[in-house]
């Protein structure tokens, strides 16, 4: 009788699909030495976690293993193996118990942290609200909020003020998310720098999540810092306000029950409808609303920050993107139609290249909910797989001059657009994840990025950009942010 662990794996995992057989155990995989009890925890700093794991992947190869407290991890950077693991969500791999507990404590216990049937029950409500077919209806609202960002930057340019780029981009994405998902505009772009904006509370959530999920022992579950309690309470109050206003609107306009106008209306109806076969609990409703706020703010804003920095450092690419915007959209840079958005091919190529070099989600941690096989390694139930999303996009076998910022590689006829090697480029670089749990907001994110870039390229010149030596720091706080990115703008004639 064959005692080796077996697992029905995807393509590229264990010999091209089918029944994969492990050749070695997790303990036989090379990795860094740790210390008793803590494992490798002392070798990690939360804000540089991705760099540490990428360094270990270079040193030991992929896969490698490491340990944090009692938790065992298998690190992988091979794109085919990562794709196979992502395809086996949510049944074989999912969110770990620690992540679920942290999300529950922070009020985020929704589709992000759910597993199995709970995830399947909640997912359709989120997907329906972010379906790409709704983008046409969303476009006027996004155009209006983009115009507010332009007005904010125009005032800064006229006053000669330096702009905290990431802070303004996060205000923008918060306004877009609350407007489209909740039917309520917060207009954080219209508030002054000292104002009490919801963004200040959102900014505390991701660092707390990373710190707690990676700690050897989750002491903050029992002794949460007072500041975190304050931020969570403020966010939950805001969320309850959204829900309360939505319920009142649904009461006043009962016809919305047949055609809800936004994601929150659909979720409230699912929570309140007595005859619904699939219902959301009040906790799930609140958790998904807050998840939308947190996820909608950070990922798109940070991608835009990295993109603006990279384009500014490459004047020829900036000029090409500007020429495309002026030809497709006009000198105002104000996108008015999906056709104009679709015509911004080079701007989209710049976005793909920025996400290849500076992915805002460079790590995906997954929990083995049953015994599994990854590559040739037996991963026991209860262990973790750390998917390193950037290294595969920097391989010379897949990308010519992989360290260079070359958006043309993503254009028709470009190297990255061609099938080559083991996987095509877009299956190697997976900025929105993959498999059943691929990011539901990817179409909205690309639309926001294109609209902001069209406005910036057409309306402004960058007079100066201030960063730390060597460029903005890669700061990890569940997403990878460009820390220390400030600029001064000048209006174009």
WOKAMO-V590392 format. One record per residue. N is the residue number from 0. OMEGA is omega in degrees with one decimal (* if undefined). Layout:
BEGIN
N & OMEGA
N & OMEGA
END
This chain:
BEGIN
0 & -179.5
1 & -176.4
2 & -177.9
3 & 179.0
4 & 178.1
5 & -178.7
6 & 176.2
7 & -173.5
8 & 179.2
9 & -178.3
10 & 178.6
11 & -177.9
12 & 178.0
13 & 172.6
14 & 171.2
15 & 175.4
16 & -179.3
17 & -174.9
18 & -178.8
19 & -179.8
20 & -178.8
21 & 177.0
22 & -178.1
23 & 179.1
24 & 178.5
25 & -179.6
26 & -178.7
27 & -179.8
28 & 180.0
29 & 178.6
30 & -177.9
31 & 177.1
32 & 177.7
33 & 178.5
34 & 178.9
35 & 179.1
36 & -173.1
37 & -177.4
38 & -178.7
39 & -174.4
40 & -178.0
41 & 179.7
42 & -174.9
43 & 168.0
44 & -171.7
45 & -175.4
46 & 178.8
47 & -175.1
48 & -177.8
49 & 179.0
50 & 179.7
51 & -178.0
52 & 176.3
53 & 176.1
54 & 177.6
55 & 176.9
56 & 176.7
57 & -175.8
58 & -172.8
59 & -175.8
60 & 178.0
61 & 7.9
62 & 171.7
63 & -179.4
64 & 173.1
65 & -175.0
66 & 172.5
67 & -173.3
68 & 180.0
69 & -175.1
70 & 179.5
71 & -178.1
72 & 168.1
73 & 178.6
74 & 178.0
75 & 175.7
76 & 177.9
77 & -173.3
78 & -178.8
79 & 178.7
80 & 177.7
81 & 179.7
82 & 179.3
83 & 179.0
84 & -178.7
85 & 178.6
86 & -177.2
87 & 169.6
88 & 0.2
89 & -172.5
90 & -178.5
91 & 179.4
92 & -179.9
93 & 176.4
94 & 179.9
95 & 178.9
96 & 179.7
97 & 179.9
98 & 179.8
99 & -180.0
100 & 179.2
101 & 179.9
102 & 178.3
103 & 179.9
104 & -176.2
105 & 178.6
106 & -175.2
107 & -172.4
108 & 179.7
109 & -174.1
110 & -179.1
111 & -174.5
112 & -176.2
113 & 176.8
114 & 169.2
115 & -175.7
116 & 177.4
117 & 176.9
118 & -178.8
119 & -179.4
120 & -176.2
121 & -172.8
122 & -176.9
123 & -179.3
124 & 178.7
125 & -179.2
126 & -178.4
127 & -179.0
128 & -176.8
129 & -180.0
130 & -177.5
131 & 178.6
132 & 179.1
133 & -172.9
134 & 179.7
135 & 178.9
136 & -179.2
137 & -167.0
138 & -179.6
139 & 179.4
140 & 178.9
141 & 178.0
142 & 180.0
143 & -179.4
144 & 175.4
145 & 176.9
146 & 176.5
147 & 176.9
148 & 178.0
149 & 178.6
150 & 179.2
151 & -179.5
152 & 176.6
153 & 178.2
154 & 179.0
155 & 179.4
156 & -179.6
157 & 179.7
158 & -177.0
159 & -176.8
160 & 173.7
161 & -177.3
162 & 168.1
163 & -167.7
164 & -174.8
165 & 179.3
166 & 179.4
167 & 178.8
168 & 177.2
169 & 173.6
170 & -179.4
171 & -176.3
172 & 174.2
173 & -179.8
174 & 178.8
175 & -177.1
176 & -177.7
177 & -179.4
178 & -173.8
179 & -174.8
180 & -172.9
181 & 178.7
182 & -177.0
183 & -179.9
184 & 178.1
185 & -177.6
186 & 174.3
187 & 177.3
188 & -179.3
189 & -178.9
190 & -178.5
191 & -173.6
192 & -177.0
193 & -176.4
194 & 177.8
195 & -177.1
196 & -177.2
197 & 179.8
198 & -179.6
199 & 178.2
200 & 178.6
201 & -176.8
202 & -179.7
203 & -170.5
204 & -176.2
205 & 176.8
206 & 179.0
207 & 178.6
208 & -178.5
209 & -178.2
210 & -176.7
211 & -177.2
212 & -177.8
213 & -179.9
214 & 176.9
215 & 179.7
216 & -175.0
217 & -178.8
218 & -176.6
219 & 174.1
220 & -178.3
221 & -177.5
222 & -178.7
223 & 177.8
224 & -178.1
225 & -178.7
226 & 179.3
227 & 177.5
228 & -179.9
229 & -179.9
230 & -179.6
231 & 179.6
232 & 179.8
233 & 179.1
234 & 179.4
235 & 176.4
236 & 178.0
237 & -179.8
238 & 178.8
239 & 175.3
240 & 176.3
241 & -176.6
242 & -179.5
243 & 179.8
244 & -179.6
245 & 178.5
246 & 179.3
247 & 179.1
248 & 178.0
249 & 177.7
250 & -178.2
251 & -178.5
252 & -175.4
253 & 179.5
254 & 178.9
255 & 178.9
256 & 178.9
257 & -178.5
258 & 179.1
259 & -173.4
260 & 179.5
261 & -175.8
262 & -176.3
263 & 177.4
264 & 179.3
265 & -178.7
266 & 178.0
267 & 177.8
268 & 178.8
269 & 179.8
270 & -170.5
271 & -173.9
272 & -176.7
273 & -174.6
274 & -176.9
275 & 176.7
276 & 179.3
277 & -174.8
278 & 171.2
279 & 172.9
280 & 177.4
281 & 179.4
282 & 178.9
283 & 177.7
284 & -179.9
285 & -179.3
286 & 180.0
287 & 176.2
288 & -179.5
289 & 176.7
290 & 177.9
291 & 179.0
292 & -175.9
293 & -177.4
294 & -178.6
295 & -179.1
296 & -164.6
297 & -169.3
298 & -177.7
299 & -179.4
300 & -179.4
301 & 176.0
302 & 177.1
303 & 179.2
304 & 178.7
305 & -178.1
306 & -179.7
307 & 179.1
308 & -178.7
309 & -179.9
310 & 179.0
311 & 179.8
312 & -178.9
313 & -172.9
314 & -179.3
315 & 178.8
316 & 176.2
317 & -178.6
318 & 179.1
319 & 178.5
320 & 179.3
321 & 179.8
322 & 178.4
323 & 179.8
324 & -178.0
325 & 179.1
326 & -173.8
327 & -172.1
328 & -177.1
329 & -174.1
330 & 179.4
331 & -176.2
332 & -177.1
333 & -179.0
334 & -177.3
335 & -174.9
336 & 175.2
337 & 178.5
338 & 176.5
339 & 176.7
340 & -177.4
341 & -178.4
342 & -177.6
343 & -176.4
344 & -176.8
345 & 175.6
346 & 177.1
347 & 177.2
348 & 176.2
349 & 179.4
350 & 178.0
351 & -179.6
352 & 176.3
353 & 179.8
354 & 175.2
355 & -176.6
356 & -175.0
357 & -179.8
358 & -177.6
359 & 174.6
360 & -175.9
361 & -178.7
362 & 170.7
363 & 179.4
364 & -179.4
365 & -175.3
366 & 178.6
367 & -178.2
368 & 173.5
369 & 176.3
370 & -175.5
371 & 176.0
372 & 175.4
373 & -172.3
374 & 176.7
375 & -174.3
376 & 173.4
377 & 178.9
378 & -176.7
379 & 174.7
380 & -179.8
381 & 174.9
382 & -177.7
383 & 171.5
384 & 177.0
385 & -179.7
386 & 178.6
387 & -167.6
388 & -175.1
389 & -169.7
390 & -178.1
391 & 178.9
392 & 179.7
393 & -179.5
394 & 178.8
395 & 178.6
396 & -176.9
397 & -175.5
398 & 174.2
399 & -178.2
400 & -169.5
401 & -179.4
402 & -176.5
403 & 172.5
404 & -174.1
405 & -177.2
406 & -177.3
407 & 179.6
408 & -179.4
409 & -179.9
410 & 178.1
411 & -177.9
412 & 178.4
413 & -175.1
414 & -174.8
415 & -178.9
416 & -177.8
417 & 173.6
418 & -179.6
419 & 179.6
420 & -177.5
421 & -176.2
422 & 171.4
423 & -175.2
424 & -176.2
425 & 172.3
426 & 175.7
427 & 178.8
428 & -174.8
429 & -175.3
430 & 179.7
431 & -177.9
432 & -178.7
433 & 179.6
434 & -176.3
435 & -176.9
436 & 175.9
437 & -174.4
438 & -179.0
439 & -176.6
440 & -172.7
441 & -178.7
442 & 177.0
443 & -179.1
444 & -179.7
445 & 178.1
446 & 178.3
447 & -178.1
448 & -179.6
449 & -176.8
450 & 177.1
451 & -179.0
452 & 177.6
453 & 178.4
454 & -178.1
455 & -176.5
456 & -177.1
457 & -169.5
458 & -170.8
459 & 162.5
460 & 175.2
461 & -180.0
462 & 179.5
463 & 175.6
464 & -177.2
465 & 176.3
466 & 170.5
467 & 178.9
468 & 179.5
469 & 179.7
470 & -179.1
471 & 179.5
472 & 172.9
473 & -177.8
474 & -178.1
475 & 173.8
476 & -170.8
477 & 165.9
478 & -175.6
479 & -174.3
480 & 171.3
481 & -175.5
482 & 176.0
483 & -176.0
484 & -179.1
485 & -179.5
486 & 172.0
487 & -176.8
488 & 171.0
489 & 178.2
490 & 174.1
491 & 177.9
492 & *
END
